[in-house]
Amino acid sequence: MATRRSAEKRARQSEERRLRNAALRSSVKTEMKGILTAVGKKDKEGAVKALSGTVPSIAKAAAKGAFHKKTASRRISRLTKKVNALQ
């Protein structure tokens, strides 16, 4: 356990960031699942609509540090390829 004031503050900040990042990652995963289910059902229109909402949220999560920049790019690319395969 932290004993110095600066260490206690750092521990508080780290915990807040951990919870914020976990919430961001969870919401992105949920949105990705929506795309994958639409692709599985061959619902082209639904998949395109879900993709247009998910791509900015993945990019935003990467900008905030919840994902690495290249991880976000890879996920966007793979989802886009799956949606484009329907067309």
Secondary structure, DSSP 8 states (H G I E B T S, - for coil): ---SHHHHHHHHHHHHHHHHHHHHHHHHHHHHHHHHHHHHTT-HHHHHHHHHHHHHHHHHHHHTTSS-HHHHHHHHHHHHHHHHHT-
